[in-house]
């Protein structure tokens, strides 16, 4: 239904995406797609920026109702805290 995403230029694995699904049944599908993206990015970064794989290993994927969030960041505890305050 709606989405917003911010990604690094490719030099780092950092990214955040928020997807609002039309209903909660699609949220599960989006969660699986985010998991696939993290796996794919891990394989890609392992070949030229292996330190970035640590961020991907700690990726935060959360579902709340019709919303799904992906955060790949240096500070996952801060991301978790922000998401918790937002109801995730």
Gaussian input, Z-matrix of N, CA and C with variables (Angstrom, degrees):
# hf/3-21g

backbone

0 1
 N
 C     1     B1
 C     2     B2     1     A1
 N     3     B3     2     A2     1     D1
 C     4     B4     3     A3     2     D2
 C     5     B5     4     A4     3     D3
 N     6     B6     5     A5     4     D4
 C     7     B7     6     A6     5     D5
 C     8     B8     7     A7     6     D6
 N     9     B9     8     A8     7     D7
 C    10    B10     9     A9     8     D8
 C    11    B11    10    A10     9     D9
 N    12    B12    11    A11    10    D10
 C    13    B13    12    A12    11    D11
 C    14    B14    13    A13    12    D12
 N    15    B15    14    A14    13    D13
 C    16    B16    15    A15    14    D14
 C    17    B17    16    A16    15    D15
 N    18    B18    17    A17    16    D16
 C    19    B19    18    A18    17    D17
 C    20    B20    19    A19    18    D18
 N    21    B21    20    A20    19    D19
 C    22    B22    21    A21    20    D20
 C    23    B23    22    A22    21    D21
 N    24    B24    23    A23    22    D22
 C    25    B25    24    A24    23    D23
 C    26    B26    25    A25    24    D24
 N    27    B27    26    A26    25    D25
 C    28    B28    27    A27    26    D26
 C    29    B29    28    A28    27    D27
 N    30    B30    29    A29    28    D28
 C    31    B31    30    A30    29    D29
 C    32    B32    31    A31    30    D30
 N    33    B33    32    A32    31    D31
 C    34    B34    33    A33    32    D32
 C    35    B35    34    A34    33    D33
 N    36    B36    35    A35    34    D34
 C    37    B37    36    A36    35    D35
 C    38    B38    37    A37    36    D36
 N    39    B39    38    A38    37    D37
 C    40    B40    39    A39    38    D38
 C    41    B41    40    A40    39    D39
 N    42    B42    41    A41    40    D40
 C    43    B43    42    A42    41    D41
 C    44    B44    43    A43    42    D42
 N    45    B45    44    A44    43    D43
 C    46    B46    45    A45    44    D44
 C    47    B47    46    A46    45    D45
 N    48    B48    47    A47    46    D46
 C    49    B49    48    A48    47    D47
 C    50    B50    49    A49    48    D48
 N    51    B51    50    A50    49    D49
 C    52    B52    51    A51    50    D50
 C    53    B53    52    A52    51    D51
 N    54    B54    53    A53    52    D52
 C    55    B55    54    A54    53    D53
 C    56    B56    55    A55    54    D54
 N    57    B57    56    A56    55    D55
 C    58    B58    57    A57    56    D56
 C    59    B59    58    A58    57    D57
 N    60    B60    59    A59    58    D58
 C    61    B61    60    A60    59    D59
 C    62    B62    61    A61    60    D60
 N    63    B63    62    A62    61    D61
 C    64    B64    63    A63    62    D62
 C    65    B65    64    A64    63    D63
 N    66    B66    65    A65    64    D64
 C    67    B67    66    A66    65    D65
 C    68    B68    67    A67    66    D66
 N    69    B69    68    A68    67    D67
 C    70    B70    69    A69    68    D68
 C    71    B71    70    A70    69    D69
 N    72    B72    71    A71    70    D70
 C    73    B73    72    A72    71    D71
 C    74    B74    73    A73    72    D72
 N    75    B75    74    A74    73    D73
 C    76    B76    75    A75    74    D74
 C    77    B77    76    A76    75    D75
 N    78    B78    77    A77    76    D76
 C    79    B79    78    A78    77    D77
 C    80    B80    79    A79    78    D78
 N    81    B81    80    A80    79    D79
 C    82    B82    81    A81    80    D80
 C    83    B83    82    A82    81    D81
 N    84    B84    83    A83    82    D82
 C    85    B85    84    A84    83    D83
 C    86    B86    85    A85    84    D84
 N    87    B87    86    A86    85    D85
 C    88    B88    87    A87    86    D86
 C    89    B89    88    A88    87    D87
 N    90    B90    89    A89    88    D88
 C    91    B91    90    A90    89    D89
 C    92    B92    91    A91    90    D90
 N    93    B93    92    A92    91    D91
 C    94    B94    93    A93    92    D92
 C    95    B95    94    A94    93    D93
 N    96    B96    95    A95    94    D94
 C    97    B97    96    A96    95    D95
 C    98    B98    97    A97    96    D96
 N    99    B99    98    A98    97    D97
 C   100   B100    99    A99    98    D98
 C   101   B101   100   A100    99    D99
 N   102   B102   101   A101   100   D100
 C   103   B103   102   A102   101   D101
 C   104   B104   103   A103   102   D102
 N   105   B105   104   A104   103   D103
 C   106   B106   105   A105   104   D104
 C   107   B107   106   A106   105   D105
 N   108   B108   107   A107   106   D106
 C   109   B109   108   A108   107   D107
 C   110   B110   109   A109   108   D108
 N   111   B111   110   A110   109   D109
 C   112   B112   111   A111   110   D110
 C   113   B113   112   A112   111   D111
 N   114   B114   113   A113   112   D112
 C   115   B115   114   A114   113   D113
 C   116   B116   115   A115   114   D114
 N   117   B117   116   A116   115   D115
 C   118   B118   117   A117   116   D116
 C   119   B119   118   A118   117   D117
 N   120   B120   119   A119   118   D118
 C   121   B121   120   A120   119   D119
 C   122   B122   121   A121   120   D120
 N   123   B123   122   A122   121   D121
 C   124   B124   123   A123   122   D122
 C   125   B125   124   A124   123   D123
 N   126   B126   125   A125   124   D124
 C   127   B127   126   A126   125   D125
 C   128   B128   127   A127   126   D126
 N   129   B129   128   A128   127   D127
 C   130   B130   129   A129   128   D128
 C   131   B131   130   A130   129   D129
 N   132   B132   131   A131   130   D130
 C   133   B133   132   A132   131   D131
 C   134   B134   133   A133   132   D132
 N   135   B135   134   A134   133   D133
 C   136   B136   135   A135   134   D134
 C   137   B137   136   A136   135   D135
 N   138   B138   137   A137   136   D136
 C   139   B139   138   A138   137   D137
 C   140   B140   139   A139   138   D138
 N   141   B141   140   A140   139   D139
 C   142   B142   141   A141   140   D140
 C   143   B143   142   A142   141   D141
 N   144   B144   143   A143   142   D142
 C   145   B145   144   A144   143   D143
 C   146   B146   145   A145   144   D144
 N   147   B147   146   A146   145   D145
 C   148   B148   147   A147   146   D146
 C   149   B149   148   A148   147   D147
 N   150   B150   149   A149   148   D148
 C   151   B151   150   A150   149   D149
 C   152   B152   151   A151   150   D150
 N   153   B153   152   A152   151   D151
 C   154   B154   153   A153   152   D152
 C   155   B155   154   A154   153   D153
 N   156   B156   155   A155   154   D154
 C   157   B157   156   A156   155   D155
 C   158   B158   157   A157   156   D156
 N   159   B159   158   A158   157   D157
 C   160   B160   159   A159   158   D158
 C   161   B161   160   A160   159   D159
 N   162   B162   161   A161   160   D160
 C   163   B163   162   A162   161   D161
 C   164   B164   163   A163   162   D162
 N   165   B165   164   A164   163   D163
 C   166   B166   165   A165   164   D164
 C   167   B167   166   A166   165   D165
 N   168   B168   167   A167   166   D166
 C   169   B169   168   A168   167   D167
 C   170   B170   169   A169   168   D168
 N   171   B171   170   A170   169   D169
 C   172   B172   171   A171   170   D170
 C   173   B173   172   A172   171   D171
 N   174   B174   173   A173   172   D172
 C   175   B175   174   A174   173   D173
 C   176   B176   175   A175   174   D174
 N   177   B177   176   A176   175   D175
 C   178   B178   177   A177   176   D176
 C   179   B179   178   A178   177   D177
 N   180   B180   179   A179   178   D178
 C   181   B181   180   A180   179   D179
 C   182   B182   181   A181   180   D180
 N   183   B183   182   A182   181   D181
 C   184   B184   183   A183   182   D182
 C   185   B185   184   A184   183   D183
 N   186   B186   185   A185   184   D184
 C   187   B187   186   A186   185   D185
 C   188   B188   187   A187   186   D186
 N   189   B189   188   A188   187   D187
 C   190   B190   189   A189   188   D188
 C   191   B191   190   A190   189   D189
 N   192   B192   191   A191   190   D190
 C   193   B193   192   A192   191   D191
 C   194   B194   193   A193   192   D192
 N   195   B195   194   A194   193   D193
 C   196   B196   195   A195   194   D194
 C   197   B197   196   A196   195   D195
 N   198   B198   197   A197   196   D196
 C   199   B199   198   A198   197   D197
 C   200   B200   199   A199   198   D198
 N   201   B201   200   A200   199   D199
 C   202   B202   201   A201   200   D200
 C   203   B203   202   A202   201   D201
 N   204   B204   203   A203   202   D202
 C   205   B205   204   A204   203   D203
 C   206   B206   205   A205   204   D204
 N   207   B207   206   A206   205   D205
 C   208   B208   207   A207   206   D206
 C   209   B209   208   A208   207   D207
 N   210   B210   209   A209   208   D208
 C   211   B211   210   A210   209   D209
 C   212   B212   211   A211   210   D210
 N   213   B213   212   A212   211   D211
 C   214   B214   213   A213   212   D212
 C   215   B215   214   A214   213   D213
 N   216   B216   215   A215   214   D214
 C   217   B217   216   A216   215   D215
 C   218   B218   217   A217   216   D216
 N   219   B219   218   A218   217   D217
 C   220   B220   219   A219   218   D218
 C   221   B221   220   A220   219   D219
 N   222   B222   221   A221   220   D220
 C   223   B223   222   A222   221   D221
 C   224   B224   223   A223   222   D222
 N   225   B225   224   A224   223   D223
 C   226   B226   225   A225   224   D224
 C   227   B227   226   A226   225   D225
 N   228   B228   227   A227   226   D226
 C   229   B229   228   A228   227   D227
 C   230   B230   229   A229   228   D228
 N   231   B231   230   A230   229   D229
 C   232   B232   231   A231   230   D230
 C   233   B233   232   A232   231   D231
 N   234   B234   233   A233   232   D232
 C   235   B235   234   A234   233   D233
 C   236   B236   235   A235   234   D234
 N   237   B237   236   A236   235   D235
 C   238   B238   237   A237   236   D236
 C   239   B239   238   A238   237   D237
 N   240   B240   239   A239   238   D238
 C   241   B241   240   A240   239   D239
 C   242   B242   241   A241   240   D240
 N   243   B243   242   A242   241   D241
 C   244   B244   243   A243   242   D242
 C   245   B245   244   A244   243   D243
 N   246   B246   245   A245   244   D244
 C   247   B247   246   A246   245   D245
 C   248   B248   247   A247   246   D246
 N   249   B249   248   A248   247   D247
 C   250   B250   249   A249   248   D248
 C   251   B251   250   A250   249   D249
 N   252   B252   251   A251   250   D250
 C   253   B253   252   A252   251   D251
 C   254   B254   253   A253   252   D252
 N   255   B255   254   A254   253   D253
 C   256   B256   255   A255   254   D254
 C   257   B257   256   A256   255   D255
 N   258   B258   257   A257   256   D256
 C   259   B259   258   A258   257   D257
 C   260   B260   259   A259   258   D258
 N   261   B261   260   A260   259   D259
 C   262   B262   261   A261   260   D260
 C   263   B263   262   A262   261   D261

   B1=1.4376
   B2=1.5213
   B3=1.3489
   B4=1.4575
   B5=1.5187
   B6=1.3358
   B7=1.4580
   B8=1.5241
   B9=1.3258
   B10=1.4575
   B11=1.5179
   B12=1.3228
   B13=1.4668
   B14=1.5202
   B15=1.3106
   B16=1.4566
   B17=1.5170
   B18=1.3398
   B19=1.4627
   B20=1.5166
   B21=1.2988
   B22=1.4562
   B23=1.5205
   B24=1.2985
   B25=1.4608
   B26=1.5162
   B27=1.3043
   B28=1.4564
   B29=1.5132
   B30=1.3235
   B31=1.4565
   B32=1.5217
   B33=1.3410
   B34=1.4568
   B35=1.5246
   B36=1.3116
   B37=1.4666
   B38=1.5234
   B39=1.3202
   B40=1.4596
   B41=1.5233
   B42=1.3237
   B43=1.4562
   B44=1.5113
   B45=1.3179
   B46=1.4600
   B47=1.5163
   B48=1.3257
   B49=1.4624
   B50=1.5149
   B51=1.3294
   B52=1.4653
   B53=1.5194
   B54=1.3138
   B55=1.4604
   B56=1.5246
   B57=1.3221
   B58=1.4571
   B59=1.5234
   B60=1.3198
   B61=1.4628
   B62=1.5334
   B63=1.3099
   B64=1.4619
   B65=1.5261
   B66=1.3280
   B67=1.4714
   B68=1.5244
   B69=1.3183
   B70=1.4640
   B71=1.5269
   B72=1.3282
   B73=1.4646
   B74=1.5270
   B75=1.3314
   B76=1.4630
   B77=1.5276
   B78=1.3273
   B79=1.4633
   B80=1.5215
   B81=1.3196
   B82=1.4572
   B83=1.5293
   B84=1.3106
   B85=1.4674
   B86=1.5316
   B87=1.3162
   B88=1.4650
   B89=1.5265
   B90=1.3220
   B91=1.4633
   B92=1.5294
   B93=1.3194
   B94=1.4682
   B95=1.5275
   B96=1.3250
   B97=1.4684
   B98=1.5245
   B99=1.3318
   B100=1.4627
   B101=1.5258
   B102=1.3205
   B103=1.4739
   B104=1.5250
   B105=1.3167
   B106=1.4696
   B107=1.5190
   B108=1.3238
   B109=1.4631
   B110=1.5286
   B111=1.3180
   B112=1.4646
   B113=1.5290
   B114=1.3242
   B115=1.4717
   B116=1.5260
   B117=1.3107
   B118=1.4620
   B119=1.5257
   B120=1.3233
   B121=1.4572
   B122=1.5263
   B123=1.3298
   B124=1.4702
   B125=1.5209
   B126=1.3191
   B127=1.4648
   B128=1.5241
   B129=1.3193
   B130=1.4605
   B131=1.5253
   B132=1.3255
   B133=1.4595
   B134=1.5214
   B135=1.3268
   B136=1.4671
   B137=1.5172
   B138=1.3338
   B139=1.4584
   B140=1.5269
   B141=1.3637
   B142=1.4618
   B143=1.5343
   B144=1.3126
   B145=1.4652
   B146=1.5295
   B147=1.3265
   B148=1.4612
   B149=1.5277
   B150=1.3298
   B151=1.4648
   B152=1.5294
   B153=1.3161
   B154=1.4603
   B155=1.5293
   B156=1.3158
   B157=1.4649
   B158=1.5322
   B159=1.3257
   B160=1.4728
   B161=1.5307
   B162=1.3234
   B163=1.4690
   B164=1.5290
   B165=1.3080
   B166=1.4631
   B167=1.5240
   B168=1.3277
   B169=1.4654
   B170=1.5293
   B171=1.3237
   B172=1.4700
   B173=1.5302
   B174=1.3182
   B175=1.4729
   B176=1.5200
   B177=1.3160
   B178=1.4635
   B179=1.5248
   B180=1.3223
   B181=1.4631
   B182=1.5214
   B183=1.3207
   B184=1.4598
   B185=1.5282
   B186=1.3287
   B187=1.4674
   B188=1.5249
   B189=1.3197
   B190=1.4609
   B191=1.5195
   B192=1.3267
   B193=1.4666
   B194=1.5189
   B195=1.3190
   B196=1.4714
   B197=1.5225
   B198=1.3102
   B199=1.4625
   B200=1.5203
   B201=1.3372
   B202=1.4625
   B203=1.5250
   B204=1.3292
   B205=1.4601
   B206=1.5220
   B207=1.3313
   B208=1.4673
   B209=1.5140
   B210=1.3316
   B211=1.4655
   B212=1.5231
   B213=1.3105
   B214=1.4581
   B215=1.5222
   B216=1.3215
   B217=1.4589
   B218=1.5242
   B219=1.3230
   B220=1.4685
   B221=1.5157
   B222=1.3324
   B223=1.4565
   B224=1.5313
   B225=1.3319
   B226=1.4662
   B227=1.5257
   B228=1.3264
   B229=1.4683
   B230=1.5252
   B231=1.3166
   B232=1.4681
   B233=1.5265
   B234=1.3252
   B235=1.4657
   B236=1.5231
   B237=1.3133
   B238=1.4691
   B239=1.5256
   B240=1.3220
   B241=1.4617
   B242=1.5305
   B243=1.3154
   B244=1.4650
   B245=1.5252
   B246=1.3182
   B247=1.4599
   B248=1.5268
   B249=1.3035
   B250=1.4588
   B251=1.5337
   B252=1.3272
   B253=1.4689
   B254=1.5249
   B255=1.3392
   B256=1.4529
   B257=1.5354
   B258=1.3322
   B259=1.4590
   B260=1.5207
   B261=1.3157
   B262=1.4658
   B263=1.5126
   A1=111.22
   A2=116.79
   A3=122.58
   A4=108.74
   A5=115.62
   A6=118.66
   A7=110.44
   A8=113.87
   A9=122.33
   A10=106.68
   A11=116.10
   A12=120.00
   A13=109.56
   A14=114.77
   A15=122.35
   A16=106.76
   A17=115.63
   A18=119.99
   A19=110.71
   A20=115.32
   A21=122.21
   A22=109.49
   A23=115.56
   A24=121.22
   A25=112.67
   A26=117.91
   A27=121.82
   A28=111.34
   A29=116.02
   A30=119.85
   A31=110.78
   A32=115.76
   A33=120.94
   A34=108.84
   A35=115.95
   A36=121.22
   A37=111.99
   A38=117.70
   A39=121.38
   A40=112.11
   A41=114.83
   A42=120.77
   A43=109.84
   A44=115.11
   A45=122.02
   A46=107.27
   A47=115.68
   A48=121.00
   A49=108.66
   A50=115.22
   A51=122.22
   A52=106.62
   A53=116.09
   A54=122.02
   A55=108.75
   A56=116.38
   A57=121.43
   A58=106.93
   A59=115.93
   A60=122.07
   A61=110.18
   A62=115.88
   A63=119.72
   A64=111.74
   A65=116.71
   A66=120.32
   A67=109.12
   A68=115.72
   A69=120.61
   A70=113.80
   A71=118.35
   A72=119.10
   A73=110.99
   A74=116.60
   A75=119.96
   A76=111.81
   A77=116.58
   A78=120.21
   A79=111.27
   A80=117.33
   A81=121.26
   A82=110.89
   A83=116.31
   A84=121.22
   A85=110.73
   A86=116.92
   A87=121.10
   A88=110.07
   A89=117.33
   A90=120.72
   A91=110.30
   A92=117.28
   A93=121.20
   A94=111.25
   A95=116.87
   A96=120.67
   A97=111.14
   A98=117.21
   A99=120.29
   A100=110.65
   A101=117.43
   A102=120.80
   A103=110.28
   A104=116.93
   A105=121.15
   A106=110.92
   A107=116.41
   A108=120.17
   A109=110.50
   A110=116.75
   A111=120.44
   A112=110.12
   A113=117.26
   A114=120.64
   A115=111.18
   A116=116.24
   A117=121.47
   A118=111.35
   A119=116.18
   A120=120.33
   A121=111.16
   A122=117.14
   A123=120.80
   A124=110.95
   A125=116.16
   A126=120.11
   A127=111.20
   A128=116.69
   A129=121.31
   A130=111.39
   A131=117.39
   A132=120.77
   A133=112.45
   A134=118.13
   A135=120.52
   A136=111.55
   A137=116.52
   A138=120.23
   A139=113.88
   A140=118.14
   A141=117.07
   A142=115.12
   A143=118.85
   A144=121.62
   A145=109.10
   A146=117.23
   A147=121.06
   A148=114.82
   A149=118.56
   A150=119.60
   A151=111.53
   A152=117.11
   A153=121.22
   A154=112.24
   A155=117.05
   A156=120.94
   A157=110.36
   A158=117.31
   A159=120.78
   A160=110.66
   A161=116.42
   A162=120.25
   A163=110.09
   A164=115.75
   A165=120.58
   A166=111.25
   A167=116.85
   A168=120.52
   A169=111.22
   A170=116.21
   A171=121.43
   A172=111.93
   A173=117.28
   A174=120.85
   A175=111.24
   A176=115.09
   A177=121.79
   A178=107.75
   A179=116.19
   A180=122.50
   A181=106.41
   A182=115.96
   A183=121.24
   A184=110.18
   A185=114.78
   A186=121.57
   A187=107.72
   A188=115.50
   A189=121.45
   A190=107.58
   A191=115.57
   A192=119.60
   A193=111.09
   A194=116.54
   A195=122.31
   A196=112.62
   A197=118.24
   A198=122.07
   A199=111.52
   A200=114.87
   A201=121.52
   A202=107.20
   A203=115.82
   A204=121.58
   A205=109.69
   A206=115.29
   A207=122.88
   A208=107.74
   A209=117.49
   A210=122.70
   A211=109.21
   A212=115.42
   A213=121.94
   A214=104.79
   A215=115.65
   A216=120.52
   A217=111.64
   A218=115.31
   A219=120.27
   A220=111.60
   A221=117.37
   A222=121.83
   A223=110.24
   A224=116.16
   A225=119.94
   A226=112.04
   A227=117.87
   A228=118.98
   A229=110.36
   A230=117.74
   A231=121.33
   A232=109.72
   A233=116.85
   A234=120.43
   A235=110.50
   A236=117.24
   A237=121.88
   A238=110.62
   A239=116.94
   A240=121.89
   A241=111.00
   A242=116.65
   A243=121.42
   A244=110.38
   A245=116.42
   A246=120.35
   A247=111.51
   A248=116.99
   A249=120.30
   A250=110.58
   A251=115.97
   A252=120.04
   A253=111.56
   A254=116.90
   A255=121.91
   A256=112.56
   A257=116.60
   A258=120.34
   A259=115.62
   A260=116.61
   A261=120.11
   A262=110.58
   D1=-47.93
   D2=177.18
   D3=-146.03
   D4=156.79
   D5=177.74
   D6=-157.86
   D7=159.54
   D8=172.48
   D9=-148.48
   D10=139.74
   D11=179.75
   D12=-147.71
   D13=143.97
   D14=175.90
   D15=-133.00
   D16=130.37
   D17=-177.48
   D18=-134.04
   D19=154.29
   D20=174.67
   D21=-66.98
   D22=167.12
   D23=178.05
   D24=-70.50
   D25=-6.82
   D26=-177.19
   D27=114.13
   D28=-12.21
   D29=177.89
   D30=-74.29
   D31=-25.98
   D32=176.64
   D33=-131.19
   D34=168.21
   D35=-179.59
   D36=-90.53
   D37=0.62
   D38=-175.53
   D39=-60.29
   D40=133.57
   D41=175.31
   D42=-166.74
   D43=157.81
   D44=174.04
   D45=-142.32
   D46=139.49
   D47=178.15
   D48=-142.64
   D49=139.88
   D50=176.47
   D51=-128.17
   D52=124.76
   D53=-179.62
   D54=-119.93
   D55=128.92
   D56=172.12
   D57=-103.49
   D58=115.11
   D59=-177.86
   D60=-88.72
   D61=158.83
   D62=179.17
   D63=-67.45
   D64=-29.41
   D65=172.52
   D66=-156.12
   D67=168.03
   D68=-172.80
   D69=-65.65
   D70=-21.18
   D71=178.62
   D72=-65.91
   D73=-31.87
   D74=177.50
   D75=-75.85
   D76=-24.60
   D77=-179.58
   D78=-59.78
   D79=-39.43
   D80=178.06
   D81=-63.37
   D82=-39.63
   D83=178.13
   D84=-64.89
   D85=-43.11
   D86=178.88
   D87=-65.32
   D88=-39.39
   D89=176.87
   D90=-57.80
   D91=-44.77
   D92=178.00
   D93=-63.05
   D94=-39.11
   D95=178.27
   D96=-65.18
   D97=-39.52
   D98=176.23
   D99=-63.34
   D100=-41.38
   D101=178.14
   D102=-61.50
   D103=-41.42
   D104=177.83
   D105=-64.29
   D106=-39.62
   D107=178.75
   D108=-62.46
   D109=-44.71
   D110=-179.87
   D111=-60.68
   D112=-43.69
   D113=178.08
   D114=-61.30
   D115=-45.34
   D116=-179.65
   D117=-63.23
   D118=-44.15
   D119=178.91
   D120=-65.07
   D121=-36.52
   D122=177.78
   D123=-60.88
   D124=-44.77
   D125=178.09
   D126=-62.83
   D127=-42.04
   D128=-179.91
   D129=-64.71
   D130=-51.80
   D131=-177.19
   D132=-67.86
   D133=-27.47
   D134=178.35
   D135=-59.27
   D136=-27.98
   D137=-177.11
   D138=-81.49
   D139=-22.06
   D140=-178.38
   D141=-138.63
   D142=-11.91
   D143=177.49
   D144=-147.94
   D145=67.95
   D146=-173.20
   D147=-58.11
   D148=-26.38
   D149=178.23
   D150=-64.84
   D151=-26.66
   D152=179.72
   D153=-71.24
   D154=-20.71
   D155=-179.83
   D156=-63.08
   D157=-29.98
   D158=177.43
   D159=-59.55
   D160=-40.90
   D161=177.44
   D162=-62.81
   D163=-43.75
   D164=-178.60
   D165=-66.87
   D166=-36.70
   D167=177.17
   D168=-62.74
   D169=-28.14
   D170=-178.80
   D171=-102.08
   D172=15.95
   D173=-178.34
   D174=-54.39
   D175=142.13
   D176=179.28
   D177=-104.10
   D178=121.21
   D179=175.44
   D180=-125.39
   D181=119.64
   D182=-176.74
   D183=-129.74
   D184=146.95
   D185=176.43
   D186=-124.74
   D187=135.54
   D188=173.60
   D189=-144.35
   D190=107.34
   D191=-178.11
   D192=62.25
   D193=-120.32
   D194=-179.45
   D195=-91.46
   D196=2.31
   D197=-175.62
   D198=-105.10
   D199=142.04
   D200=175.40
   D201=-133.00
   D202=135.06
   D203=-177.18
   D204=-125.56
   D205=139.89
   D206=172.17
   D207=-123.30
   D208=128.27
   D209=174.96
   D210=-130.22
   D211=123.99
   D212=171.99
   D213=-120.73
   D214=109.90
   D215=-171.62
   D216=-148.45
   D217=165.71
   D218=175.40
   D219=-70.93
   D220=-28.01
   D221=-173.78
   D222=-118.97
   D223=79.56
   D224=-177.05
   D225=-68.03
   D226=-29.98
   D227=179.11
   D228=-66.10
   D229=-37.75
   D230=176.79
   D231=-66.72
   D232=-42.49
   D233=177.66
   D234=-61.08
   D235=-44.32
   D236=178.46
   D237=-60.00
   D238=-42.30
   D239=-179.50
   D240=-63.84
   D241=-44.83
   D242=178.95
   D243=-63.12
   D244=-44.71
   D245=-179.97
   D246=-65.53
   D247=-37.97
   D248=178.65
   D249=-62.15
   D250=-42.43
   D251=177.53
   D252=-64.15
   D253=-27.14
   D254=179.99
   D255=-87.66
   D256=-0.56
   D257=175.74
   D258=98.60
   D259=16.42
   D260=178.84
   D261=-98.84

